[in-house]
């Protein structure tokens, strides 16, 4: 009886457990069914939309960058179609493995692999990273054939910046290159693998206007993210066009003329409106190489070059103006009441205190008027003027003529130069101004520093009597209101004073006693007026003289003086101003004046202020 009762208890217990388990299973099944009903019926619209989002991928489209033209409409920077391979890290998963696979199909250097891995690490995983640009059609075909074994890799078509005129325009137009990490602003456009921004020249100055606005597209992708088809596409707004005042043909000529020297620079500008027609800095670099991406070896070669091809010397090179500064002193003296009839006897030196200041002509010029002093570049005459006028009056005139401060040209990186005053020396060096420093400043030496562009502006102002400002863009206010052009105001210098200085410059080149007579233009109606200058780099030491070094040409190239020349033409009705600096070229009359003569002859022959047809210009450039 007891055994029977035990069996009944076990049976009841089993039954209870079975019922409990069944209940749990029924509850779980009900919950699952309810969840399925909720997801598939109640939330069906929401998840259908998410599924659609996974199938359709939105993509940002880079807008075409605005082209850049010269004053005649010749293209200086344009866009050309190109193919590039990109990889999306989150789809590739193992980047090292995928690069290894790609490297078996197309050449991929170790340097490129490192760059790709760094790019992938600093960007979000879903942002494509460029693997290789400018693929040939054969390389594109090989990658497409192997696409199934390359998850996350795709081929994109895009545009690449092209600079058809190369080195002669490099320092003006500049170049574009990939966005660095420091330049990321949160703008998704900057994270596109193909996107480039301006790094120098007008490409950098007007980068925002040239960029344009992005477009977008929607593409259908498969489970591994590969694009199957494009569903919709809205193109972006192209960047604005940019037209420069530069005459490409003249620029080409200037660059070629400067290439006869190891390092030189020249500026040509319109004396009335300030339009810059040529801005040559030799040597230069190939801007397209930067757009494609320089190798480490190429970068080292450029940055270590002693001729500094990466520096735009027209706005960033600063030199003592030498005797080209004497016109400034002559105008300051006239304003102080010393007329052109003021005579000074030059015995070859001037004594001041315990110091003796020599003229470049050791045996002296004898008695000279102001015009004759400019013509023969007598140092003693200008020592005398400077001693009477004082450094602050000279500096004030220099500032009115555009020296000692940035000109405001639409190029990045311009330097100020320096025109010293008594206050400047006390503030920056904590020392009082010395009388001898005024004499040294009067011949453009000592603390004085100017850029070639500033010298060209000074010459244009002397020739026109107006406060001309240089400009290199024809419609700058459309691109940036900060660069709005204004009609040049009169300088406020009496015309008689300017005429006296111009007469002296005329005598420099067109009188047999002038320092640049050999470099004159003897074509009637094209004559130029100019002024020579020599910027001392270092004195020849007594030890060097004892060793037989007596002339600049006897020194190593880097120790020789800089040669300068400023000029305007034609003499009667000036239209063009020019400034030339030949680094370590020695004397201005021998090295710089002949270059300025050739450039001004070519400028007048071409007459760029009379705009010509761009097609004719293109033909000229091809022939030359």
Protein Blocks (a to p, Z undefined) as FASTA:
>chain_A
ZZmmmmmmmmmmmmmmmmmmmmmmmmmmmmmmmmmmmmmmmmmmmmmmmmmmmmpccddd
dddddddddfkopafbdcdddddddddfklnopmmlmmmmmmmmpccdfklmmmmmmmmm
mpcfklccdfbghiafklmmmmmmmmmmmghiacddddddddfklmmlmmmnopaddddf
klpgoiaklmpmkbccdfbhjllmmmmmmnopaddddddddfkopafbdfbdcddddddd
dddfbdfklmmmmmmmmmmpmbdcdddddfklopafbdcddddddfklmmnopafklmmm
mmmpmnlpmbcfklmpccdekjmlmmmmmmmmmmnopafklccddehiacehjbccddfb
lnonbjadfklmmmnopaklmmmmmmmnopmlmmmmmmmnogaiaehiacehiaebjadd
fklmmmmnopacdfklmmmmmnopajbccdfklmmmmmmmmmnopacdddfbfblmlmom
kloccddddehiafklmmmmmmmmmmmmmgfkbmklmmpcfbehiaccdddddddfbdcd
fklmmnopabfklpcfklpccddddddddfklccbdcddddehklpaklmmmmmmmmmmm
mmmmnommlccdfklmmmmmmmZZ
